[in-house]
Amino acid sequence: MGSKHSALLKYVLEKSQPGNVQSVINTIDEFAWNKSWLMNIGDKKGKILDDAVRSRSPNTILEFGTFLGYSSLRIAAKMPENALFVTIESNPESAAIARRIHEHAGVSDRIQVVVEPTDQAIPQLKKLFNVDSFDFIFIDHTKNAYLRDFRLLEQEGLIKSGTVIVADNVVIPGAPDYLKYVRNS
């Protein structure tokens, strides 16, 4: 487990209010701005994600790239109370920290963390979670996997008409093949 990641967990547990998701989000933002940069969506782009979730009010949500749980917290704070939220993380150490942060924030019962590479997890989602498709998908994992995983979602029928898809970092550092595909589809 990276020392920066452990330091974040320690900071969150010491500085944020247990059971208060917004306090945990604010504490992670404070850590990222004042202590050590984090590879997460951050507070500025996070507000765009918040607005997208709030405006759609999705019942089924899928996230690629849990990392340390920051974007999951933002989504959980804005999603409907009874929504199904599945987040996929391939790194077990990152997933373990995310789960601890989710638990501290009081949202662990609302977030299903799947620890597996996305291309292995996607074909199992319908059966595992008894879902036909997802209303909202947030893509923020390995950039060169965006297109592969998007196509796999299509093949599995997990994207329907009206599904909202938000993808981070498609321009910088970039996922040009994904961007070209979705713009021309």
PLY file of the C-alpha trace (Angstrom):
ply
format ascii 1.0
element vertex 185
property float x
property float y
property float z
element edge 184
property int vertex1
property int vertex2
end_header
0.00 0.00 0.00
1.49 3.36 -1.00
2.56 5.60 1.85
0.61 8.51 0.35
-2.52 6.37 0.24
-2.02 5.25 3.84
-1.41 8.87 4.82
-4.71 9.87 3.20
-6.60 7.17 5.08
-5.03 8.22 8.38
-5.81 11.87 7.65
-9.45 11.11 6.80
-9.93 8.97 9.90
-8.39 11.65 12.14
-9.79 14.84 10.60
-13.25 14.07 9.22
-16.52 13.52 11.01
-17.54 9.83 11.01
-20.81 9.15 9.22
-20.71 12.49 7.41
-19.99 11.94 3.72
-19.56 15.65 2.98
-17.04 16.00 5.82
-15.03 13.11 4.37
-15.16 14.62 0.86
-14.00 17.98 2.21
-11.19 16.33 4.16
-9.93 14.49 1.08
-10.05 17.78 -0.87
-8.07 19.46 1.91
-5.48 16.66 1.83
-5.17 16.87 -1.97
-4.79 20.67 -1.97
-2.55 21.07 1.08
-0.74 17.79 1.74
-0.24 15.70 -1.37
-1.72 15.66 -4.87
-4.13 12.80 -5.50
-5.06 11.16 -8.78
-8.80 11.67 -8.35
-11.49 13.77 -10.00
-11.01 16.52 -7.41
-13.35 19.17 -6.13
-13.65 21.26 -9.30
-14.52 18.49 -11.76
-16.28 16.70 -8.92
-19.00 19.35 -8.98
-19.71 18.43 -12.61
-20.08 14.80 -11.55
-22.35 15.85 -8.66
-24.60 17.80 -11.04
-24.75 14.91 -13.52
-25.82 12.44 -10.81
-28.28 14.85 -9.23
-29.92 15.78 -12.56
-30.31 12.15 -13.72
-31.29 10.67 -10.33
-30.14 7.21 -11.49
-31.37 3.96 -9.98
-28.41 1.93 -11.27
-24.88 3.32 -11.27
-21.58 1.86 -12.45
-18.11 3.31 -11.86
-14.82 2.15 -13.38
-11.85 3.12 -11.21
-12.72 3.28 -7.52
-9.12 4.20 -6.61
-9.36 5.53 -3.02
-13.12 6.07 -3.06
-13.37 9.83 -3.60
-15.65 9.87 -6.65
-17.71 7.05 -5.10
-18.36 9.32 -2.12
-19.44 12.15 -4.39
-21.81 9.86 -6.31
-23.20 8.28 -3.12
-23.90 11.74 -1.68
-26.07 12.68 -4.69
-27.70 9.41 -5.75
-31.20 8.33 -4.72
-31.38 6.48 -1.40
-32.38 3.13 -2.96
-30.00 3.19 -5.96
-27.72 0.28 -6.81
-24.13 1.54 -7.04
-21.37 -0.78 -8.29
-17.77 0.41 -8.51
-14.96 -1.66 -10.01
-11.32 -1.42 -8.90
-8.59 -3.77 -10.09
-6.09 -2.91 -7.31
-6.96 -4.73 -4.06
-4.98 -2.29 -1.90
-6.77 0.74 -3.34
-10.11 -1.04 -2.94
-9.34 -1.81 0.72
-8.63 1.87 1.43
-11.76 2.92 -0.48
-13.86 0.52 1.58
-12.44 1.93 4.83
-13.16 5.47 3.66
-16.68 4.51 2.54
-17.27 2.89 5.94
-15.98 5.97 7.80
-18.26 8.19 5.68
-21.26 6.01 6.48
-21.98 4.92 2.90
-20.39 1.46 2.71
-23.82 -0.18 2.70
-24.73 1.80 -0.44
-21.62 1.03 -2.52
-20.74 -2.40 -3.93
-16.97 -2.58 -4.56
-15.92 -5.24 -7.07
-12.19 -6.01 -6.97
-11.38 -7.31 -10.42
-10.16 -6.00 -13.77
-13.04 -4.30 -15.60
-12.91 -6.60 -18.63
-13.40 -9.60 -16.32
-16.05 -7.95 -14.12
-18.29 -6.51 -16.86
-19.57 -9.87 -18.21
-20.62 -10.87 -14.66
-22.51 -7.70 -13.68
-25.99 -8.73 -14.86
-25.87 -11.96 -12.91
-24.07 -10.63 -9.82
-26.34 -7.63 -9.31
-29.54 -8.71 -11.08
-29.42 -5.69 -13.35
-30.35 -5.35 -17.02
-28.48 -2.10 -17.67
-27.12 0.99 -15.93
-28.71 4.44 -15.85
-25.41 6.19 -15.10
-21.80 5.18 -15.81
-18.69 7.02 -14.63
-15.48 6.02 -16.40
-12.22 6.98 -14.67
-9.78 4.08 -14.80
-6.97 3.04 -17.17
-7.30 5.41 -20.13
-6.29 2.83 -22.74
-9.14 0.58 -21.49
-11.94 3.14 -21.96
-12.89 2.01 -25.47
-12.45 -1.71 -24.78
-14.67 -1.51 -21.71
-17.25 0.74 -23.37
-17.60 -1.77 -26.22
-17.86 -4.60 -23.71
-20.67 -2.73 -21.93
-22.43 -2.44 -25.31
-21.91 -6.15 -26.08
-23.33 -7.12 -22.69
-26.35 -4.84 -23.18
-25.50 -2.80 -20.07
-25.92 0.52 -21.89
-29.45 1.49 -22.90
-31.02 4.48 -24.58
-30.85 7.25 -22.00
-27.84 5.92 -20.10
-25.70 8.87 -19.00
-21.97 8.30 -19.41
-19.41 10.60 -17.82
-15.74 9.97 -18.61
-12.84 11.79 -16.97
-9.51 12.65 -18.61
-10.57 11.92 -22.19
-8.65 14.93 -23.51
-5.68 15.11 -21.11
-3.96 12.68 -20.71
-6.41 11.42 -23.26
-8.38 8.47 -24.54
-8.50 9.45 -28.23
-9.83 6.11 -29.51
-12.69 6.22 -26.99
-13.46 9.85 -27.78
-13.53 9.18 -31.53
-15.77 6.15 -31.06
-18.40 7.86 -28.90
-18.42 10.99 -31.05
-19.06 8.92 -34.17
-21.55 6.45 -32.68
0 1
1 2
2 3
3 4
4 5
5 6
6 7
7 8
8 9
9 10
10 11
11 12
12 13
13 14
14 15
15 16
16 17
17 18
18 19
19 20
20 21
21 22
22 23
23 24
24 25
25 26
26 27
27 28
28 29
29 30
30 31
31 32
32 33
33 34
34 35
35 36
36 37
37 38
38 39
39 40
40 41
41 42
42 43
43 44
44 45
45 46
46 47
47 48
48 49
49 50
50 51
51 52
52 53
53 54
54 55
55 56
56 57
57 58
58 59
59 60
60 61
61 62
62 63
63 64
64 65
65 66
66 67
67 68
68 69
69 70
70 71
71 72
72 73
73 74
74 75
75 76
76 77
77 78
78 79
79 80
80 81
81 82
82 83
83 84
84 85
85 86
86 87
87 88
88 89
89 90
90 91
91 92
92 93
93 94
94 95
95 96
96 97
97 98
98 99
99 100
100 101
101 102
102 103
103 104
104 105
105 106
106 107
107 108
108 109
109 110
110 111
111 112
112 113
113 114
114 115
115 116
116 117
117 118
118 119
119 120
120 121
121 122
122 123
123 124
124 125
125 126
126 127
127 128
128 129
129 130
130 131
131 132
132 133
133 134
134 135
135 136
136 137
137 138
138 139
139 140
140 141
141 142
142 143
143 144
144 145
145 146
146 147
147 148
148 149
149 150
150 151
151 152
152 153
153 154
154 155
155 156
156 157
157 158
158 159
159 160
160 161
161 162
162 163
163 164
164 165
165 166
166 167
167 168
168 169
169 170
170 171
171 172
172 173
173 174
174 175
175 176
176 177
177 178
178 179
179 180
180 181
181 182
182 183
183 184
